[in-house]
């Protein structure tokens, strides 16, 4: 099995992610994870790394953008985002 830190990359800190995490009814946290990881591996990694109980996980693969520098062009890498919902009463300290 992979280490939790091989699966979890970093938290994604954006306006939308902050709004989701501050929700009173159903807070969600957004993390960048390894693109090869599945939901079960992500759940086990979060529970091991942060000592919390995970209720649900939703994932999405974000396609890399096309970038140009003059006449040269390239692509940013694809990555996977995980939207994590914790059990009632649990809180995740990312920062």
N, C-alpha and C positions, 0 to 999 in steps of 0.2 A: 504494500500500500504506500501511496505517496504521502509525504509530509504535508500537514495543513498549509505550510508556507510555500509549498510548490503549487498548490491549487489556488490559494488566495493571493491576489497581487496587491491591490490597494483599494481603499474606498474611493468612490466617485463623489466629489463634492461640487455640486452645481446647485442652482436655485431650486430646480425641480426635486433633486434628491433631498435638500433641506426641508422643503415643504412636505415631502412624503414622510420623513423621519419625525417631524414635529406634529404629525396628525394625532389627535387625541383618541380617535376611534380605532384605527388600525395602522400603527406606525410601520413603515417599511424602510429598509436600509439598502443602499445600492453599492455593490462591490464589483470591481473588475476581477475576473477569475481566468484561470487557464482555459483556453479555447477547447481543449480536449476533455475537460472535466464534465461529468454528468451531474444531475441534481442530487443523487445520493452521495457522491463524493463531496460535493460542495456542502451539503448539510452536515456530514460528519466532520469536515474540516472546520466549519464555523463553530460547531459545538465543542470541538477539541481546543481550538485556539482561544475562544472567548468565554467558555463555560456558561453557555446559555442554551435554552431549548428552542429549536426552530420549528415553527408550525408549517409554513409553506415556502417554496422557492419557485420563482418564475425566472426564466432565462431568455436572453435574446442575443443573437450574434449581430454585432454592428459591423457593417462592411466598411473597409478603409476608403478614404476619399482619394480622388485623383488630384495630385499636386503638380504644379509646373513651376520651373525656374527658368525663365527665358525659353529656349527651344528644347530644354530637357524636361522630361516628365517622369513621374513615378507614382507609386501608390503607397499610402499609409497601410499599416498592417491591420487585418481584421482582429476584433477582440470580442470577448463574451462578457455581458453584464448579467449579474444576478440580483434580482429584487427579492430580499429576504424579509419574511414576516415572522416575528417571534411570538412565542406563547404569551398569554396575558401576564402582565406583571414583570416581564423580562425587558431589559434595556441593554443596548449595545453601545459601548463607549469606543468610538472610532478615532476621536481626536483627543 
